[in-house]
Amino acid sequence: MRAAPPPQPSPERGREFPAPAPAQRGRIGEGVPSPAHSVPRTVFRGEEITRSDRAIPEETPVALTYNRTAYAVMLATPADLEDFAVGFSITEGLAHSAADIEELDVVPVAQGIELRMWLAPERLERVTQRQRRLAGPSGCGLCGIESLADAVREPPGITRP
């Protein structure tokens, strides 16, 4: 790993912070699914028949973790995951800028993808303050789920009477 560049002033906070080293940003593991797959289609318009392929976007469970603490699971298209992680972190108030994320790894796992982030120590308390305890009654059913293990569970077996 390379040494971090010298500190830079932060316009958001008026203090200095070390800029993340390039080697620390965006390590993407092998096996991230394609963001879309192609399927054949047939279009009928009057007497005309057209056959072609159509791109269908994929969605996969994506877990966001901070300093090894599970925070949330979202359904997302597996593209631009680094941008998704940074934008989510800023929107949630967990980071003021991308510089607050000291390290970010995109890790494919059996149940989906983990976005493993390590925050600057002064931002970590915000994670516990903002953690959600919601149960979503509609939609995809992932509201309030914090880990991929909870999001992708095996259904219980059925026994015959």
N, C-alpha and C positions, 0 to 999 in steps of 0.2 A: 504494500500500500504506500502511496506517495505521501509526503508530508503536506499538510494543509498550507495553502497560500497565506500570505500575511492578512491580518484582519482588515476588513473594509467597513466604512461607516454605513450604518443602517438608516435610511431616511425615515422608515416607519417608526423607529424607536429612539433615534438619536444616540445610539450607543454603538460600540464596535462588536463585531462577531467574526469568528473565523469562517471564511468561505469553504464549503465542502470541497474536498479533493475530488477530481474527476473520477478516480477509481472507486470512490464511495457511492457515487450516484448511479442508480439504474442498472444494477446487476439483474439481468433477466435470465432465469433458469431455462433449460431446455424443456420443451413440452408444452409451452403456452399454446392453447388451441388457436386455430385460425379465426379471425373475427367474422368470417362469413364462409358459407359453402355454396356451391353451385348445384342447382337441381334442374332437371329438364322440365320444360313447360310447353304446352300446346295452346295456341290462341286461335279462337274461332271468331271471325268477323265476316258475317254474311256467308259467302261461298268460299272465302279465303281461309286457308289453314296455315298458320305459321308455327314452326317449331324452333325453339331456341333454349338457352339456359337462362336462369334467373338467380341472382345472388340473394341468399337468405342470411340475414345477420344471426350470429350466434349470441346466446346469453349464457353466462356461467356464474356461479356463486363466487364472489370476490370478498375475501375477509381482509379487513384493515386492522392491523395490530400495531401498537406503539410500545416500544421497549418491552416486547414479549407479553403485553397485556392485550387480550382480545377486546376490540372496541365495537365493531359492527360488521355485518355481512350485507352486501348489496348484490343484486343481479346486474351484470354489466356485460357489454360487448368487450371481449378481450383484446382491445386495441387502445393505444395511448394510455396505458395503465399508470405510467409514472405521472403524467399530467392529471389523471383522475385522482391519484393518491395525494398529490400536492394541493389540488383544488379543493378536495374534500376536507383536508386538514385545515386549510385556511378558512373555508366556509364554516366549519364547525368551531372555529376559534381556538383550535389546538395549536396552530402556528400562525405567526404574523406574516411570514414569508417563507419561501422555499428554503432559505438559509437555516431556519429553525429545525429542518429535517436533516439530521447529521448523516443518516444513511438510509437507503431505500433499496430493498431487494424485492424482485418479482419472483415468487416461488410457486411453480405449479405443484399441486398435491392431488391425491386421488379424488377428493371431493370438489375441487375447484382451483382457485388461485389465492395465495396469500400475498398481500402487500405488506411486507415487514418493514416498519419504519422505526428509527431510533431518533427521538427528539432531544433537543438541547435540555439539560436538566431543569432549567427554570420553567420549561413549558410542560413538564411531565405531570405536575399537579392538576393542570387543566383537564387532563385525560380522565382522571377519577371524578372530577366535578361534572363533566359533560356526559359520562356514560349513561346510556339509556336503559330504561327498564319498561319498555313498551311492548304490548302485544297487539299486532295488527290483525283485525278481524277480516280484512279483505285484501285484494291485490295478490301479490306473489307470496305472501305469508312470511316474509323474512323480517318484517319490522320487529325490532327488539332482539333478534337473534345476534349473538356476539361471536359465535365460532362456526367454522365449517362443519364440525362434527354435529352440532345442533341443527344446522341447515340441511344437511344431507344425511338423514337417518334411514336405516333399514326399517321397512315396515314390520310390525310384529307378525309372527307366523299365525296361521289359522289352523286350528285343530278341529277335527270332526267329532261330533258328539258320540 
